[in-house]
Amino acid sequence: MGKFADFLEAYEPLQLPIGGKTYTIPPVTLADGARFKLVLTNAEGAEFFSDAEFEAMLVGPALKAEMVADGVSDVAFERVLLTALADHQQGREAAEVMWATGGDPKALKQYVREHGPNRAQRRSKSSGGGGKTRTPGSTSGTKPHPDSSPNQATPSTGS
């Protein structure tokens, strides 16, 4: 059986380009990740993050200081945070979508239109809800009156 490579050799860090410079986002530490999971699950005694702690968890204080020194805009930094959070919680593909859309619902919808499977591909992957024969209903178009049931006796006229 083969040997495993060191994690840091196998792991591809999140790299985000801003203004011609690429920033490498460090992975969330084990301690921060465990604390974050407790907060997400609303565990008893979970300590919530301050804004500064949350930013430090996602990008680290050194990277934030570098971005501040480089004059990165607040809007770009917010997108970095959202992208790092998506990468941590849902993986690289989600991070790529977040980076491209910034989480904006309209941009997300457009992204899915442009990058998602086309209609023919979606239909071919369908689980088959369509194509089933429906049970026919009544074809007369009328419903019998509840008082005119065929099982009811007809009142006699006394003749």
QUIQUITA-V699192 format. One record per residue. N is the residue number from 1. PHI is phi in whole degrees, 0 to 359 (NA if undefined). BURIAL is + if it has 9 or more other ideal C-beta (glycine too) atoms within 8 Angstrom, else -. Layout:
n/phi/burial
N/PHI/BURIAL
N/PHI/BURIAL
This chain:
n/phi/burial
1/NA/-
2/285/-
3/271/-
4/278/-
5/284/-
6/304/-
7/308/-
8/292/-
9/277/-
10/272/-
11/282/-
12/257/-
13/293/-
14/288/+
15/236/-
16/239/+
17/274/-
18/221/+
19/58/-
20/87/-
21/243/-
22/256/-
23/257/+
24/263/-
25/270/+
26/286/-
27/292/-
28/295/+
29/290/-
30/301/-
31/297/-
32/294/+
33/298/+
34/294/-
35/297/+
36/298/+
37/297/-
38/297/+
39/295/+
40/297/-
41/271/-
42/57/-
43/294/-
44/299/-
45/82/-
46/294/+
47/266/-
48/291/-
49/273/+
50/285/-
51/302/-
52/296/-
53/293/-
54/295/+
55/298/+
56/296/+
57/298/+
58/277/+
59/234/+
60/84/-
61/293/-
62/293/-
63/292/+
64/298/+
65/300/-
66/296/+
67/293/+
68/297/-
69/298/-
70/278/+
71/77/-
72/297/+
73/289/-
74/298/-
75/298/-
76/295/+
77/295/+
78/299/+
79/293/+
80/300/+
81/297/+
82/298/+
83/292/+
84/295/+
85/295/+
86/298/+
87/297/+
88/293/+
89/277/-
90/236/-
91/105/-
92/295/-
93/298/-
94/296/+
95/297/+
96/297/-
97/294/+
98/297/+
99/297/+
100/288/-
101/248/+
102/67/+
103/83/-
104/291/-
105/302/-
106/293/-
107/294/+
108/296/+
109/298/-
110/296/+
111/300/+
112/296/-
113/301/-
114/279/-
115/246/-
116/281/-
117/295/-
118/285/-
119/302/-
120/297/-
121/293/-
122/297/+
123/291/-
124/289/-
125/268/-
126/299/-
127/278/-
128/95/-
129/290/-
130/272/-
131/75/-
132/277/-
133/282/-
134/278/-
135/286/-
136/291/-
137/264/-
138/295/-
139/255/-
140/282/-
141/82/-
142/234/-
143/246/-
144/292/-
145/292/-
146/300/-
147/277/-
148/251/-
149/291/-
150/294/-
151/273/-
152/277/-
153/286/-
154/278/-
155/296/-
156/276/-
157/263/-
158/81/-
159/274/-
